[in-house]
Amino acid sequence: MPLYIKDDVTAELVERLAKQRGLTKQDAVKLAVAAELERSAEAMPLRDRFARLREDHPLPPAVRNVNVEGGADTVAGDSR
């Protein structure tokens, strides 16, 4: 399926990329579109990044019945 670029700015950008990389204009368009598709696929919302982080590094179980008045030794199990 042919692609016709009718916008002068877009055509200039494609030409600059093609010259910079030593590519044909067709390959420059292919490279740019593939890079943008990859970049957008890798972009992950912060909520999803935190969810993955919580899956990979779960929190330890909650500590119950800790005598906080006894200080650090009591929490660690040392009852001297």
TITI-686490 format. One line per 8 residues: number of its first residue (from 1); their letters; for each residue x, y, z of N, C-alpha, C. Coordinates in nm, 3 decimals, decimal comma, always signed. Atoms other than C-alpha are relative to their C-alpha. Layout:
residues N
NUM	a	X/Y/Z/X/Y/Z/X/Y/Z  ...
END
This chain:
residues 80
1	mplyikdd	+0,085/-0,116/+0,000/+0,000/+0,000/+0,000/+0,090/+0,124/+0,000  -0,085/-0,119/+0,007/+0,159/+0,332/-0,101/-0,035/+0,102/+0,108  +0,016/-0,106/-0,098/+0,209/+0,615/+0,143/+0,052/+0,128/-0,064  -0,040/-0,127/+0,059/+0,217/+0,969/+0,010/+0,004/+0,104/+0,111  -0,014/-0,105/-0,101/+0,349/+1,242/+0,236/-0,019/+0,134/-0,070  +0,034/-0,126/+0,065/+0,189/+1,570/+0,138/+0,037/+0,121/+0,084  -0,038/-0,108/-0,091/+0,315/+1,775/+0,432/+0,149/+0,029/-0,018  -0,140/-0,037/+0,026/+0,637/+1,966/+0,358/+0,089/-0,020/+0,122
9	vtaelver	-0,081/+0,014/-0,122/+0,757/+1,964/+0,719/+0,032/-0,148/+0,025  -0,022/+0,143/-0,019/+0,711/+1,588/+0,748/+0,098/-0,054/-0,103  -0,091/+0,045/+0,106/+0,883/+1,530/+0,415/+0,143/+0,044/+0,029  -0,134/-0,050/-0,035/+1,177/+1,745/+0,530/+0,060/-0,080/+0,115  -0,049/+0,081/-0,113/+1,205/+1,553/+0,858/+0,043/-0,139/-0,046  -0,035/+0,132/+0,052/+1,204/+1,222/+0,672/+0,129/+0,008/-0,080  -0,121/-0,017/+0,080/+1,468/+1,351/+0,432/+0,123/+0,020/+0,089  -0,112/-0,021/-0,093/+1,689/+1,471/+0,720/+0,042/-0,129/+0,067
17	lakqrglt	-0,030/+0,128/-0,065/+1,663/+1,136/+0,898/+0,067/-0,095/-0,099  -0,058/+0,088/+0,102/+1,738/+0,950/+0,575/+0,145/+0,036/-0,028  -0,139/-0,044/+0,025/+2,050/+1,158/+0,509/+0,089/-0,029/+0,120  -0,078/+0,020/-0,123/+2,165/+1,135/+0,871/+0,038/-0,146/+0,018  -0,024/+0,143/-0,019/+2,137/+0,756/+0,876/+0,048/-0,072/-0,125  -0,040/+0,065/+0,125/+2,228/+0,688/+0,514/-0,104/-0,099/-0,049  +0,111/+0,088/+0,036/+1,887/+0,538/+0,441/-0,080/+0,059/-0,116  +0,099/-0,052/+0,093/+1,624/+0,566/+0,175/-0,110/+0,067/+0,082
25	kqdavkla	+0,110/-0,064/-0,072/+1,324/+0,778/+0,264/-0,098/-0,104/+0,053  +0,090/+0,107/-0,044/+1,114/+0,462/+0,283/+0,052/-0,066/+0,126  -0,058/+0,062/-0,119/+1,354/+0,304/+0,531/+0,002/+0,096/+0,118  +0,004/-0,098/-0,108/+1,368/+0,628/+0,730/-0,138/+0,005/+0,064  +0,137/+0,002/-0,054/+0,989/+0,627/+0,766/-0,022/-0,127/+0,080  +0,016/+0,129/-0,068/+0,996/+0,257/+0,860/+0,071/+0,002/+0,135  -0,077/-0,007/-0,124/+1,268/+0,319/+1,121/-0,070/+0,088/+0,104  +0,063/-0,094/-0,093/+1,089/+0,617/+1,274/-0,131/-0,055/+0,056
33	vaaelers	+0,128/+0,055/-0,047/+0,751/+0,446/+1,292/+0,024/-0,118/+0,094  -0,031/+0,115/-0,086/+0,900/+0,126/+1,438/+0,052/+0,048/+0,136  -0,054/-0,053/-0,126/+1,091/+0,329/+1,700/-0,111/+0,060/+0,086  +0,110/-0,061/-0,076/+0,778/+0,521/+1,800/-0,094/-0,106/+0,055  +0,086/+0,109/-0,049/+0,571/+0,202/+1,826/+0,065/-0,071/+0,118  -0,072/+0,065/-0,111/+0,838/+0,044/+2,047/+0,000/+0,088/+0,124  -0,004/-0,094/-0,112/+0,866/+0,355/+2,262/-0,135/+0,007/+0,070  +0,132/-0,010/-0,062/+0,492/+0,377/+2,317/-0,041/-0,131/+0,067
41	aeamplrd	+0,030/+0,128/-0,064/+0,468/+0,006/+2,397/+0,074/-0,013/+0,133  -0,079/+0,008/-0,122/+0,740/+0,045/+2,660/-0,048/+0,098/+0,107  +0,050/-0,099/-0,095/+0,569/+0,343/+2,820/-0,107/-0,067/+0,086  +0,092/+0,067/-0,092/+0,395/+0,202/+3,125/-0,047/+0,101/+0,104  +0,049/-0,093/-0,102/+0,169/+0,403/+3,355/+0,062/-0,029/+0,136  -0,061/+0,011/-0,132/+0,305/+0,467/+3,702/-0,072/-0,104/+0,086  +0,079/+0,098/-0,076/+0,023/+0,261/+3,856/+0,044/-0,142/-0,033  -0,041/+0,134/+0,042/+0,128/-0,042/+3,652/+0,144/-0,030/+0,041
49	rfarlred	-0,139/+0,022/-0,044/+0,497/+0,009/+3,732/+0,005/-0,034/+0,148  +0,003/+0,032/-0,143/+0,419/+0,012/+4,106/-0,059/-0,138/+0,025  +0,059/+0,133/-0,017/+0,199/-0,296/+4,071/+0,103/-0,108/-0,030  -0,105/+0,096/+0,033/+0,484/-0,482/+3,902/+0,107/-0,003/+0,109  -0,099/-0,008/-0,108/+0,725/-0,361/+4,171/-0,048/-0,075/+0,124  +0,055/+0,070/-0,116/+0,493/-0,489/+4,446/-0,004/-0,151/-0,022  -0,002/+0,144/+0,030/+0,468/-0,827/+4,271/+0,141/-0,056/+0,014  -0,138/+0,047/-0,002/+0,845/-0,857/+4,235/+0,063/+0,008/+0,139
57	hplppavr	-0,059/-0,023/-0,133/+0,924/-0,729/+4,587/-0,112/+0,019/+0,102  +0,111/-0,015/-0,095/+0,633/-0,802/+4,823/+0,050/+0,043/+0,138  -0,033/-0,042/-0,136/+0,629/-0,649/+5,168/-0,003/-0,121/+0,092  +0,005/+0,111/-0,096/+0,700/-0,879/+5,463/-0,134/+0,002/+0,073  +0,127/+0,001/-0,074/+0,404/-0,989/+5,675/+0,001/+0,103/+0,113  +0,013/-0,100/-0,106/+0,275/-0,740/+5,928/+0,043/-0,061/+0,133  -0,045/+0,043/-0,132/+0,427/-0,763/+6,276/-0,110/+0,034/+0,099  +0,108/-0,020/-0,097/+0,169/-0,806/+6,551/+0,052/-0,020/+0,142
65	nvnvegga	-0,030/+0,017/-0,142/+0,183/-0,785/+6,931/+0,145/+0,035/+0,034  -0,136/-0,045/-0,028/+0,509/-0,591/+6,949/-0,006/+0,098/+0,116  -0,008/-0,090/-0,115/+0,597/-0,424/+7,279/+0,093/+0,115/-0,038  -0,082/-0,113/+0,042/+0,715/-0,087/+7,152/+0,060/+0,075/+0,118  -0,055/-0,067/-0,118/+0,774/+0,040/+7,507/+0,129/-0,066/+0,046  -0,119/+0,071/-0,042/+1,044/-0,222/+7,558/+0,124/+0,037/-0,080  -0,115/-0,040/+0,080/+1,268/-0,071/+7,292/+0,034/-0,102/-0,107  -0,041/+0,084/+0,113/+1,454/-0,235/+7,007/+0,032/-0,142/+0,043
73	dtvagdsr	-0,036/+0,135/-0,045/+1,576/-0,531/+7,216/-0,124/-0,088/+0,014  +0,123/+0,077/-0,016/+1,220/-0,638/+7,295/-0,058/-0,037/-0,137  +0,051/+0,027/+0,134/+1,118/-0,611/+6,931/+0,082/-0,110/-0,065  -0,088/+0,100/+0,059/+1,418/-0,822/+6,830/-0,010/-0,135/+0,071  +0,016/+0,126/-0,072/+1,321/-1,090/+7,084/+0,097/-0,017/+0,115  -0,096/+0,007/-0,110/+1,596/-1,016/+7,336/-0,065/+0,063/+0,122  +0,075/-0,051/-0,116/+1,425/-0,981/+7,676/+0,089/+0,023/+0,121  -0,091/-0,024/-0,113/+1,729/-0,896/+7,892/-0,049/+0,105/+0,092
END
